[in-house]
Amino acid sequence: MAYNGIVARVRGPVADILLDDGRVVPAVPRGTLKRERRGTLLAVGDRVRVTERRDKDTWVIEEIAPRERALVRRWPNTQGRVDVIVANPDQAFFMFAVRDPYPRLQMLDRLLVIAEDNDIPAAVIVNKIDLDSEGKARELFRDYEQAGYPVFYISVQTGAGVDALREHLRARITVLAGPSGVGKSSLINALEPTVQLPTMAVSRKWRQGRHTTVMAQLIPLSGGGYIVDTPGLREVGLWGVDLDNLDYYFPEFRPYLGQCRFNDCRHLDEPDCAVIRAVEEGKISRRRYESYVSILLSEGT
C-alpha cells in the first residue's frame, strides 16, 4: 500500500495532510475508517493515503497506515480516555525551563516512562539558562544525564545551544512536549524563523505558562525532518503502561535488575533489594527512586 501524505494537523473532522509533493490539503476520512478503527482515528504523524475528488474539489483519506509507535497519555481525571499526542515519532524531546515556570521533575519522569514504554528514544531540553544566575540547571537535571538521557541546555532568548540542538533534529520526526510557558513555540520559531508561531509571556503572578499552542501540528524543518509542536501539559497520566516493567523504564535501575533476592521484587521494602542498595550507596538518584515509588503506588491502585 502506497501512502502519499502525513497528517500535519487535526481540526475536528478535518485533517491537514502534508503531501509528499509539499502541498498541504484538507481531507476527511472515509466513513468506513471511522467504523473500523478504534480509539484516536487520526493523529499528527499518521501516514495516510489520500485521493482527490475532482468533482467536488475535496480530498478523502482512504487508508491510514498502522502506527509503529505513538506518544500517548491518559486524560486527567478519566478512567479510559486516551490522547494520542503524536503517531510514529522517531524521538521525543521533553522541554522544561530552569524557572518561570519552575520544573516539575515528576512530570518529566512520567513523560520519560511513557517514551520508554513506547520504545521512543527520548531527550531533555532545559531552556532559560540565561535566568540561571546561580548555576542550578545542571544540578537539577544531573539525574537524567546519569540515567543516560541526552540533556541539552539552551536559551532561546540568547540563542545559546540552539544550533547544537538543531543538528539532532535533522531527518527525524521529533515530538516536542512539556508544560506551558517553557518556550516550545519560541524554540520552533528560532529553529525555523519562517514559521513564527504565537507565543505568550509567563504569568508574573502565578509563574506559570499560558497555552498558546491549542493543537499538535507537524512543522517541516528546512534542514530536513519535522518537529511536532504540542499543547502545554498540566498533568500527565499513564495509560497502558505495564507497571510490572516500570523498573525497567528507569534506565539507571537496569544494571541492578535481576540481582534482588526475589524475582518479583518491586523495590519498595523487600529485603536484599539491589535497587534499594544502589540508592543507599548513591549509585541511583534518591529523588528518581522516590519518583518511581510514587508512580508505582499511585498508578497501581
SULWOCOR-V479529 format. One record per run of one state. SS is the DSSP state (~ for helix, > for strand, _ for the rest). FROM is the first residue (numbers start at 1). TO is the last residue. Records with the same first field share a line. If there is no record, write none. Layout:
SS: FROM-TO + FROM-TO
//
This chain:
_: 1-4 + 12-13 + 20-23 + 30-30 + 37-46 + 54-57 + 65-69 + 75-81 + 88-90 + 98-104 + 118-120 + 128-128 + 132-136 + 148-149 + 154-161 + 167-172 + 178-178 + 180-183 + 192-216 + 221-225 + 230-232 + 234-236 + 238-242 + 250-250 + 257-273 + 281-285 + 300-301
>: 5-11 + 14-19 + 24-29 + 47-53 + 58-64 + 70-74 + 82-87 + 91-97 + 121-127 + 150-153 + 173-177 + 179-179 + 217-220 + 226-229 + 233-233 + 237-237
~: 31-36 + 105-117 + 129-131 + 137-147 + 162-166 + 184-191 + 243-249 + 251-256 + 274-280 + 286-299
//
